[in-house]
């Protein structure tokens, strides 16, 4: 019922109301990055249904999640088409291969928590930054969806760890990787865009993150990383205020 209340359709966006005079080259570039980022929900769904074959409840949720992520893909793609920009289908097809299974199911869930919180934050900032109102509305709708996804993935992560505490180290390793990487990256960038040859030179979700960091206050990255640490910390039951906290929790979980 929660998702029925929040459901929207691409036809609700009002593409006929696009202000073409307010469309900037950087708006087109970032929208193209979003389209390629959201195109990976099908391989994500494939992986989840395989990895969580014994969990009907989680599988039912990811089916809804994948539909909403595809809606983002087609929504931004429709906006681009309306302003005269075509996305090559071959580049989308190149992303269809399923993700490899995570180190553990808990690590997979943690990765998606990180993914959803990141794009929720980035999309909300982009919604305030772009000048074209239909595109701004698309970013805001997608941001709200991603917030709900993050909440649900966090729920399933907590539930998984309660029954599989041996998977805790893999979760701590995953958050440590993302908060210590030299470049703030999205999991789609790490596991898809950087590995698919067909996307060389094309705008990706990490390019959207780069724009987010450029248009945001200097402390935006640290605030986002702190948000990620808090979320994973709430799942593992240990406050993760710093990288040191993550390392100490990881050492304790291995000892």
Secondary structure, 3 states (H helix, E strand, C coil): CHHHHHCCCHHHCCHHHCCHHHCCHHHHHHHHHHHHHHCCHHHHHHHHHHHCCCCHHHHHHHHHHHHHHHHHHHHHHHHHHHCCCCCCHHHHHCCCCCCCCCCCHHHHHHHHHHHHHHHHHHHHHHHHHCCCHHHHHHHHHHHHHHHHHHHHHHHHHHHHHHHCHHHHHHHHHHHHHHHHCCCCCCHHHHHHHCCCHHHCCCCCHHHHHHHHHHHCCCCHHHHHHHHHHHHHHHHHCCCCCCHHHHHHHHHHHHC
